[in-house]
Amino acid sequence: MLNIKIEKTNTPKELPGVDNPLKFGTIFTDHMFIMNYETGKGWYDPRVVPYQPISLEPSAMVFHYGQEMFEGLKAYKTADGRTLLFRPIKNVERANKTNRRICIPEIPEEDFIQALKTVVKVDEAWIPTKEGTSLYIRPFVIATDPFLGVRPSNQYLFMIILSPVGAYYPEGLNPVKIWIEDEYVRAVKGGIGEAKTGGNYVASLRSQVKAHEEGYSQVLWLDGVDRKYIEEVGAMNIFFKIDGRIVTPELNGSILPGVTRDSVIGLCNEWGIPLEERKISIDEIYDAYQKGTLEEVFGTGTAAVISPVGQLRWEQNIMQVQDGSIGPISQKLYDTITGIQLGKIKDTHNWTVEV
Ligand SMILES: *Cc1c(COP(=O)(O)O)cnc(C)c1O
């Protein structure tokens, strides 16, 4: 059990109004959680303080070699006023998996959960309630040693910041257009692709800019070796419905193991929808498209939950999916997962945790 000190702000900000579009990641709540680490001392001084800038040495290691871990999950307000987190233990386990991969000290699971609950509770009034909105939670750890040599840091900051968010995609549940990248790669097996760390994102920016210039909102990555097998989308895992069966790339070491992905697999299994986790080549997708059996394509991630894909562009080929509308399975998954998150549908899996 952490002994978390709570220092409340004397100058609370005005809450965003119900009509504020809450553009993703732009508004932050009144408070944040922070805890220090030092080799020999462990994690210490857990506290909730007013949201504020932090001060670091320009030589802090995170600025130079990118030793940082982040997570993303959400809190929801139910109709009867309860605050729910969705499968937070999965995020905590994944955070520590990332930490191990990039030599950041682990954070005890129960302490991490306590920190999440505590800071969300303090800023509970910031959880928006309008359809499609939630409180996005961003835990992260940065290496803070003032040192330019390359080695794991001896000092870290673990922080949790909170941001009320509306629908992730401005297009809403309208299908997104996706660019299949055939020049750059995101990750390779043995690398850091399955860790949630900034390095994967910086590797993706060049392609994202290119895709945006071409009018596509997201990039779909192929594997880094053969440039042939489907991996995932920018910040989402990807699913295809081909001839009545759902397929998604198997976790192969270079794909981020999404919590939403896991939830979708669980629900499909429960509903008796055939689902396969396996290698999927881009040729297989294009073949299915040409045969008319590419029935649905959707991405899964905390931010958008389910994001239907309306168009895929691969080299000179444009694949139009579902004539630009959301498919029935995508819709059912979206309704079920958001229904559980909002406490509208009975949570038979014990996925939600009350704050
Ligand atoms: C976070 C993330 C996902 C989605 O994971 P969720 O736990 O479902 O939010 C997928 N891909 C990448 C690269 C990610 O960083």
Ligand as a Chemical Component Dictionary entry (heavy atoms), coordinates in Angstrom:
data_LIG
# 
_chem_comp.id                   LIG 
_chem_comp.type                 NON-POLYMER 
_chem_comp.pdbx_formal_charge   0 
_chem_comp.three_letter_code    LIG 
# 
loop_
_chem_comp_atom.comp_id 
_chem_comp_atom.atom_id 
_chem_comp_atom.alt_atom_id 
_chem_comp_atom.type_symbol 
_chem_comp_atom.charge 
_chem_comp_atom.model_Cartn_x 
_chem_comp_atom.model_Cartn_y 
_chem_comp_atom.model_Cartn_z 
_chem_comp_atom.pdbx_ordinal 
LIG C1 C1 C 0 -1.567 1.116  -27.408 1  
LIG C2 C2 C 0 -1.396 0.531  -28.759 2  
LIG C3 C3 C 0 -2.358 -0.323 -29.351 3  
LIG C4 C4 C 0 -3.704 -0.600 -28.747 4  
LIG O1 O1 O 0 -3.681 -1.156 -27.484 5  
LIG P1 P1 P 0 -4.946 -1.028 -26.512 6  
LIG O2 O2 O 0 -4.486 -1.654 -25.253 7  
LIG O3 O3 O 0 -6.070 -1.759 -27.152 8  
LIG O4 O4 O 0 -5.231 0.428  -26.395 9  
LIG C5 C5 C 0 -2.059 -0.893 -30.578 10 
LIG N1 N1 N 0 -0.902 -0.624 -31.201 11 
LIG C6 C6 C 0 0.030  0.198  -30.686 12 
LIG C7 C7 C 0 1.278  0.437  -31.431 13 
LIG C8 C8 C 0 -0.189 0.801  -29.454 14 
LIG O5 O5 O 0 0.739  1.630  -28.939 15 
# 
loop_
_chem_comp_bond.comp_id 
_chem_comp_bond.atom_id_1 
_chem_comp_bond.atom_id_2 
_chem_comp_bond.value_order 
_chem_comp_bond.pdbx_ordinal 
LIG C1 C2 SING 1  
LIG C2 C3 SING 2  
LIG C2 C8 DOUB 3  
LIG C3 C4 SING 4  
LIG C3 C5 DOUB 5  
LIG C4 O1 SING 6  
LIG O1 P1 SING 7  
LIG P1 O2 DOUB 8  
LIG P1 O3 SING 9  
LIG P1 O4 SING 10 
LIG C5 N1 SING 11 
LIG N1 C6 DOUB 12 
LIG C6 C7 SING 13 
LIG C6 C8 SING 14 
LIG C8 O5 SING 15 
# 
